[in-house]
Amino acid sequence: MDMTISKVEDTEELLTAIEKKFFDIPFENSSFQNKNFVIQAQKTPARAYRAIGLKMFAKLNAIKELKYGRQLEDVDLDEYRHTIASSDDTFSVRRAHIEIAKALEGRGYTDKLLNDAITELNFLLNELKKYPEYTRESFELEEQQHFTVRLNSQLQAKGIGALESMDNMRIGETYDKILETTEKLAHK
């Protein structure tokens, strides 16, 4: 991108270019982050299942907020257009034009955040399919194992920062084996 900003109007073109360039770059967690530092950081499959659920609820709530925010913004835009069409007050009409431009200019970023949330939600949905459906009882049965592993890890100094994160990235295969074992136990 070869661009120089010399006046305020240039920022609109830059904003459009930047929005396009970063549309698919995650501004929240990447799939890699979710897999290695949200899901695999958990010490039992039940805790991973719970972590996925927490992230999914957060994403769904963010999507709902964006949806209703957009609907309210549409009402505001209709109101501004009505003001433009029906008002004799020059200042109100000028203000309405500015509010419309401001709202429409911000939609690119909102669309980008919505894309991020949907992409992350789809990743989490695919991860969720790997787990059995937990009940409160089956979840509680794994809690002692979760805390035993977690506390032992901390006692061995693996519960600190980068070392724990490196461990999370290496446990993918082991973690899948733990999940298989848990599924087998659940079907007995």
C-alpha positions as CSV (number, residue, x, y, z in Angstrom):
1,M,0.0,0.0,0.0
2,D,1.6,3.2,-1.2
3,M,-0.2,6.1,0.3
4,T,0.5,9.4,2.0
5,I,-2.0,11.3,4.1
6,S,-2.0,15.0,3.5
7,K,-5.5,15.9,4.5
8,V,-8.4,14.6,6.5
9,E,-10.2,13.4,3.4
10,D,-7.3,11.0,2.6
11,T,-8.1,9.1,5.8
12,E,-11.4,7.8,4.3
13,E,-9.5,6.1,1.4
14,L,-6.9,4.8,3.8
15,L,-9.6,3.4,6.2
16,T,-11.2,1.5,3.3
17,A,-7.8,0.1,2.2
18,I,-6.9,-0.9,5.8
19,E,-10.3,-2.5,6.4
20,K,-9.9,-4.6,3.2
21,K,-6.4,-5.5,4.0
22,F,-7.2,-6.7,7.6
23,F,-10.7,-8.1,7.1
24,D,-9.6,-11.7,7.5
25,I,-6.9,-11.2,10.1
26,P,-8.3,-12.1,13.5
27,F,-8.3,-9.2,16.0
28,E,-9.3,-11.6,18.8
29,N,-8.1,-15.2,19.1
30,S,-6.8,-17.0,16.1
31,S,-7.7,-20.7,15.6
32,F,-4.2,-21.6,16.7
33,Q,-4.6,-19.6,19.9
34,N,-8.0,-21.1,20.7
35,K,-6.7,-24.6,20.1
36,N,-3.5,-24.4,22.0
37,F,-4.1,-21.8,24.7
38,V,-7.8,-22.0,25.4
39,I,-8.8,-25.6,24.7
40,Q,-5.5,-27.6,25.1
41,A,-4.6,-25.5,28.1
42,Q,-7.3,-27.3,30.0
43,K,-6.3,-30.3,32.0
44,T,-9.3,-32.5,31.3
45,P,-11.7,-32.9,28.4
46,A,-14.6,-31.7,30.5
47,R,-12.7,-28.4,31.2
48,A,-11.9,-28.1,27.5
49,Y,-15.6,-28.6,26.7
50,R,-16.4,-25.9,29.2
51,A,-13.8,-23.5,27.8
52,I,-15.3,-24.0,24.3
53,G,-18.7,-23.3,25.7
54,L,-17.6,-20.1,27.4
55,K,-15.9,-18.8,24.2
56,M,-19.0,-19.8,22.2
57,F,-21.3,-17.9,24.5
58,A,-19.0,-14.8,24.3
59,K,-19.0,-15.0,20.5
60,L,-22.8,-15.5,20.3
61,N,-23.4,-12.5,22.6
62,A,-21.0,-10.4,20.6
63,I,-22.9,-11.3,17.4
64,K,-26.2,-10.4,19.0
65,E,-24.8,-7.1,20.2
66,L,-23.6,-6.3,16.7
67,K,-26.9,-7.4,15.2
68,Y,-29.0,-5.2,17.6
69,G,-26.5,-2.4,17.4
70,R,-26.9,-2.4,13.6
71,Q,-30.7,-2.4,13.8
72,L,-30.6,0.6,16.2
73,E,-28.2,2.3,13.9
74,D,-30.5,1.7,11.0
75,V,-33.3,3.4,12.9
76,D,-31.0,6.3,13.6
77,L,-30.2,6.5,9.9
78,D,-33.8,6.5,9.0
79,E,-34.4,9.3,11.5
80,Y,-31.5,11.4,10.1
81,R,-32.9,10.8,6.5
82,H,-36.3,12.0,7.7
83,T,-34.7,15.1,9.2
84,I,-33.0,15.8,5.9
85,A,-36.2,15.4,3.9
86,S,-38.5,17.3,6.2
87,S,-36.5,19.9,8.1
88,D,-36.1,23.5,7.2
89,D,-33.4,23.9,9.9
90,T,-30.1,24.0,8.0
91,F,-28.1,23.1,11.0
92,S,-30.2,20.0,11.8
93,V,-29.8,18.9,8.1
94,R,-26.1,19.4,8.2
95,R,-25.8,17.5,11.5
96,A,-27.9,14.6,10.0
97,H,-25.7,14.4,6.9
98,I,-22.6,14.1,9.2
99,E,-24.2,11.5,11.4
100,I,-25.1,9.4,8.4
101,A,-21.6,9.6,7.0
102,K,-20.1,8.7,10.4
103,A,-22.4,5.7,10.9
104,L,-21.8,4.3,7.4
105,E,-18.1,4.9,7.7
106,G,-18.0,2.7,10.8
107,R,-19.7,-0.2,9.3
108,G,-16.6,-1.7,7.7
109,Y,-15.0,-2.2,11.1
110,T,-18.2,-3.7,12.5
111,D,-18.5,-6.0,9.5
112,K,-14.9,-7.1,10.2
113,L,-15.6,-7.8,13.8
114,L,-18.7,-9.8,12.8
115,N,-16.6,-11.8,10.4
116,D,-14.0,-12.5,13.1
117,A,-16.7,-13.7,15.5
118,I,-18.4,-16.0,13.0
119,T,-15.0,-17.4,11.9
120,E,-14.1,-18.1,15.6
121,L,-17.5,-19.5,16.3
122,N,-17.2,-21.9,13.4
123,F,-13.8,-23.1,14.6
124,L,-15.3,-23.6,18.1
125,L,-18.3,-25.5,16.7
126,N,-15.9,-27.9,14.9
127,E,-13.9,-28.4,18.1
128,L,-17.0,-29.0,20.1
129,K,-17.9,-32.0,17.9
130,K,-14.9,-33.8,19.2
131,Y,-16.3,-34.0,22.7
132,P,-19.1,-36.1,24.3
133,E,-22.0,-34.1,25.6
134,Y,-21.3,-33.5,29.3
135,T,-23.8,-33.3,32.1
136,R,-23.2,-31.6,35.3
137,E,-22.6,-35.0,36.9
138,S,-20.0,-36.1,34.3
139,F,-18.3,-32.7,34.4
140,E,-18.0,-32.8,38.2
141,L,-16.5,-36.3,37.9
142,E,-13.5,-34.9,36.1
143,E,-12.9,-31.9,38.4
144,Q,-10.6,-33.7,40.8
145,Q,-8.5,-35.0,37.9
146,H,-8.4,-31.5,36.4
147,F,-7.2,-29.9,39.7
148,T,-4.8,-32.7,40.5
149,V,-3.1,-32.4,37.1
150,R,-3.1,-28.6,37.3
151,L,-1.7,-28.4,40.7
152,N,1.0,-31.0,40.0
153,S,2.0,-29.1,36.9
154,Q,2.3,-26.0,39.0
155,L,4.4,-27.8,41.6
156,Q,6.7,-28.9,38.8
157,A,7.0,-25.3,37.7
158,K,5.2,-26.0,34.5
159,G,2.3,-23.7,35.5
160,I,4.2,-20.6,34.7
161,G,4.0,-18.6,31.6
162,A,5.9,-19.6,28.5
163,L,6.8,-23.1,29.8
164,E,3.1,-23.9,30.3
165,S,2.2,-22.5,26.9
166,M,4.9,-24.6,25.2
167,D,3.5,-27.6,27.0
168,N,0.0,-26.8,25.7
169,M,1.3,-26.8,22.1
170,R,3.0,-30.2,22.5
171,I,0.1,-32.0,24.2
172,G,-2.2,-32.0,21.1
173,E,-1.7,-35.7,20.4
174,T,-1.7,-36.7,24.1
175,Y,-4.8,-34.6,24.6
176,D,-6.6,-36.4,21.8
177,K,-5.7,-39.7,23.5
178,I,-7.1,-38.4,26.9
179,L,-10.3,-37.5,25.1
180,E,-10.6,-41.0,23.5
181,T,-10.1,-42.6,26.9
182,T,-12.7,-40.4,28.5
183,E,-15.2,-41.2,25.7
184,K,-14.6,-45.0,26.3
185,L,-15.1,-44.6,30.0
186,A,-18.3,-42.7,29.4
187,H,-19.8,-45.5,27.2
188,K,-19.1,-48.2,29.8
